[in-house]
Structures are given as structure tokens and as C-alpha cells.
Amino acid sequence: MKTATIPTDREIFFDRDHFIVSKTDLKGRITYVNRAFCKIAGFTEQELIGAPHSIIRHPDMPRAVFKFLWDRVLEGHEVFAYVKNMTKSGDFYWVFAHVTPSCDPAGNFLGFHSNRRAADRRVLSETIIPLYAALLKTESETPNAKQALAASYRQFTETVQSKARSYDELVFSL
């Protein structure tokens, strides 16, 4: 039986020239990882292939952000998002992720592809970390998980609308 990883307060940094790449099937199971992914996340390729991509999900990530990301990707859109991931040892690292659906020639989804690079520190400190903290606070203060997600998602979309015409406009203006 696998034990849960306990998050640390230790941040891992990686070179802005390195790209983390992964692919998943339709159920989110990892089908491909590059060497950078393994090195930064601290897992072997064998540990990652077949595992759910959530193996690197950090508990500091608001559920509302993942809801938005998956809603958009499942509509066939590409999404750019700031994500806090967790390593095998519980350390964390921030990425700027580009997530796209992988499709066959007829447009049917086959899986998902994600390229990630080091996140801009200024954007993190000025915008993303405070926003995610506010969303997590909303999620933790709402007693029912379904209502917590709805409240946090509403807060997320209201924040985006208050700052830009669309999420894409906001994320690329940061």
C-alpha cells in the first residue's frame, strides 16, 4: 500500500530553458514523460508511466483552477495555467503549463499533452500565489465539498472578469 506524500516547504527550481513534457490517456494516466519531468519530480519513468497525473498534484492547488483547466481542455481548447506541483519527496515546484487535447484526424480525443516551463517569479508573487491562497481559503471555509468548489470557481471567474475580458487575455497580460 502506497503512503501519502507529505508536502514540505522546500521549493525546487529548474532552468527556464528546460521543458517538462508529459502525455496522458483519456483517464489521466501518464503514457509519456521526458527526462526533465523525471528529474524535477523525482520519479523514475517506470514509476510515472501508468500512474495518474495527479501523482504530482500539490494540495495548495485550488480545485477551481483544475475545474477551469479541465472544462476548457474537454471543450477542445488549449489552456495555459500556473500550477504548483509536488515532487516524490514532498517538495514543490511552480510551472507555467500549456495543456492541449491530443486528437485523431477525425477530431476524437485520444489523450492530453502538457508542456511546462519554469513560472515567472514576479507573476507568482504578485498575482498567482495571492489568488490561489484566496481560492483555497474559500474552499476551506465552505463546509460541503461540492459547494466549496462552486464558491471557489465563482470567485475565480469573477476575479478573471474583473481584470480582463477573458482568461486567456488575463494570463497573457501577466
QUIZI-V266660 format. One record per pair of residues at least 6 apart in sequence whose C-alpha atoms are under 8 Angstrom apart, sorted by sequence separation. I is the first residue (numbers start at 1). GAP is how many residues later the second one is. D is the distance in Angstrom with one decimal. If there is no record, write none. Layout:
# QUIZI-V266660
I | GAP | D
I | GAP | D
This chain:
# QUIZI-V266660
24 | 6 | 4.3
25 | 6 | 6.5
38 | 6 | 5.6
72 | 6 | 7.2
73 | 6 | 6.6
86 | 6 | 4.4
87 | 6 | 7.7
103 | 6 | 4.4
104 | 6 | 6.6
139 | 6 | 7.6
142 | 6 | 4.9
160 | 6 | 6.8
161 | 6 | 7.8
164 | 6 | 5.3
23 | 7 | 5.8
24 | 7 | 5.0
38 | 7 | 6.3
72 | 7 | 6.9
85 | 7 | 5.5
86 | 7 | 6.5
102 | 7 | 5.8
103 | 7 | 5.2
141 | 7 | 7.6
160 | 7 | 5.9
163 | 7 | 6.7
22 | 8 | 7.0
23 | 8 | 5.5
24 | 8 | 6.9
84 | 8 | 6.7
85 | 8 | 5.4
101 | 8 | 6.4
102 | 8 | 5.4
103 | 8 | 7.2
140 | 8 | 7.2
22 | 9 | 7.5
23 | 9 | 5.0
84 | 9 | 5.8
85 | 9 | 6.2
101 | 9 | 7.5
102 | 9 | 5.1
139 | 9 | 4.6
142 | 9 | 7.9
22 | 10 | 5.3
23 | 10 | 6.7
69 | 10 | 6.4
84 | 10 | 4.5
85 | 10 | 7.6
101 | 10 | 6.0
102 | 10 | 5.1
138 | 10 | 6.8
139 | 10 | 6.3
160 | 10 | 6.8
21 | 11 | 7.9
22 | 11 | 4.4
83 | 11 | 5.8
84 | 11 | 6.5
101 | 11 | 4.4
102 | 11 | 6.4
21 | 12 | 5.7
22 | 12 | 6.6
33 | 12 | 6.8
69 | 12 | 7.6
82 | 12 | 7.1
83 | 12 | 5.4
100 | 12 | 5.7
101 | 12 | 6.2
139 | 12 | 7.2
20 | 13 | 7.9
21 | 13 | 5.5
82 | 13 | 5.7
83 | 13 | 6.4
99 | 13 | 7.0
100 | 13 | 5.3
138 | 13 | 6.9
139 | 13 | 5.8
20 | 14 | 6.6
82 | 14 | 4.6
83 | 14 | 6.9
99 | 14 | 5.7
100 | 14 | 6.4
138 | 14 | 5.8
20 | 15 | 7.9
21 | 15 | 7.5
22 | 15 | 7.5
33 | 15 | 7.6
41 | 15 | 7.4
81 | 15 | 5.7
82 | 15 | 6.1
99 | 15 | 4.4
20 | 16 | 5.3
21 | 16 | 6.4
33 | 16 | 7.5
80 | 16 | 6.9
81 | 16 | 5.2
98 | 16 | 5.5
99 | 16 | 6.7
136 | 16 | 7.5
19 | 17 | 6.6
20 | 17 | 4.8
32 | 17 | 6.5
80 | 17 | 5.4
81 | 17 | 6.7
97 | 17 | 6.6
98 | 17 | 5.3
135 | 17 | 5.4
18 | 18 | 6.9
19 | 18 | 8.0
30 | 18 | 6.4
31 | 18 | 5.4
79 | 18 | 7.8
80 | 18 | 4.5
97 | 18 | 5.8
98 | 18 | 6.2
30 | 19 | 5.1
31 | 19 | 6.2
79 | 19 | 5.6
80 | 19 | 6.4
97 | 19 | 4.3
29 | 20 | 7.5
30 | 20 | 5.1
78 | 20 | 7.0
79 | 20 | 5.2
96 | 20 | 5.5
97 | 20 | 6.6
135 | 20 | 7.1
29 | 21 | 5.2
30 | 21 | 5.6
78 | 21 | 5.6
79 | 21 | 6.6
95 | 21 | 5.7
96 | 21 | 5.4
135 | 21 | 7.1
29 | 22 | 5.3
30 | 22 | 6.0
61 | 22 | 7.0
78 | 22 | 4.5
95 | 22 | 5.4
96 | 22 | 6.1
29 | 23 | 4.3
30 | 23 | 5.8
61 | 23 | 6.2
77 | 23 | 6.7
78 | 23 | 7.1
95 | 23 | 4.8
96 | 23 | 4.9
28 | 24 | 5.6
29 | 24 | 5.8
60 | 24 | 7.2
76 | 24 | 7.6
77 | 24 | 7.4
94 | 24 | 6.5
95 | 24 | 4.7
96 | 24 | 7.9
27 | 25 | 8.0
28 | 25 | 5.7
76 | 25 | 6.3
94 | 25 | 5.8
14 | 26 | 7.3
28 | 26 | 7.9
58 | 26 | 6.1
73 | 26 | 7.3
57 | 27 | 7.5
58 | 27 | 5.0
73 | 27 | 6.3
74 | 27 | 7.4
12 | 28 | 7.6
57 | 28 | 5.3
58 | 28 | 5.0
73 | 28 | 6.2
24 | 29 | 7.4
56 | 29 | 5.4
57 | 29 | 5.9
56 | 30 | 4.8
56 | 31 | 6.1
56 | 32 | 7.5
58 | 34 | 7.4
82 | 37 | 7.0
43 | 44 | 7.7
41 | 45 | 7.0
42 | 45 | 5.8
43 | 45 | 6.2
41 | 46 | 4.3
42 | 46 | 5.4
82 | 46 | 7.3
40 | 47 | 7.2
41 | 47 | 6.1
42 | 47 | 7.2
127 | 47 | 8.0
7 | 51 | 7.6
123 | 51 | 6.1
62 | 70 | 6.1
61 | 71 | 6.9
64 | 71 | 7.5
60 | 72 | 7.8
60 | 73 | 7.9
62 | 73 | 6.1
62 | 74 | 5.4
61 | 75 | 7.6
60 | 76 | 7.3
62 | 77 | 7.6
7 | 79 | 7.2
12 | 79 | 6.6
11 | 80 | 5.8
12 | 80 | 5.8
13 | 80 | 6.4
10 | 81 | 5.1
11 | 81 | 4.9
12 | 81 | 5.1
13 | 81 | 8.0
7 | 82 | 7.8
8 | 82 | 5.2
9 | 82 | 6.6
10 | 82 | 6.4
11 | 82 | 5.6
5 | 83 | 7.0
6 | 83 | 7.8
7 | 83 | 4.2
8 | 83 | 5.1
9 | 83 | 7.5
26 | 83 | 7.4
28 | 83 | 7.7
5 | 84 | 6.8
6 | 84 | 5.4
7 | 84 | 6.1
8 | 84 | 7.4
26 | 84 | 6.3
27 | 84 | 7.9
28 | 84 | 7.8
5 | 85 | 5.7
7 | 85 | 7.6
25 | 85 | 6.5
26 | 85 | 4.5
64 | 85 | 5.9
68 | 85 | 7.7
25 | 86 | 4.2
26 | 86 | 7.0
63 | 86 | 6.4
64 | 86 | 7.7
67 | 86 | 7.7
24 | 87 | 5.4
25 | 87 | 6.4
23 | 88 | 7.1
24 | 88 | 5.2
64 | 88 | 5.7
65 | 88 | 7.4
80 | 88 | 7.7
23 | 89 | 5.5
24 | 89 | 6.6
63 | 89 | 7.8
64 | 89 | 4.7
23 | 90 | 4.5
62 | 90 | 7.9
81 | 90 | 7.4
22 | 91 | 6.0
23 | 91 | 6.3
65 | 91 | 7.6
80 | 91 | 7.4
21 | 92 | 7.6
22 | 92 | 5.4
64 | 92 | 7.0
21 | 93 | 5.7
22 | 93 | 6.8
20 | 94 | 7.9
21 | 94 | 4.6
20 | 95 | 5.6
21 | 95 | 6.4
19 | 96 | 6.4
20 | 96 | 4.9
19 | 97 | 5.5
20 | 97 | 6.3
19 | 98 | 5.0
18 | 99 | 6.4
19 | 99 | 7.9
17 | 100 | 7.6
18 | 100 | 7.7
16 | 101 | 6.3
16 | 102 | 5.2
15 | 103 | 6.9
14 | 104 | 6.5
13 | 105 | 7.6
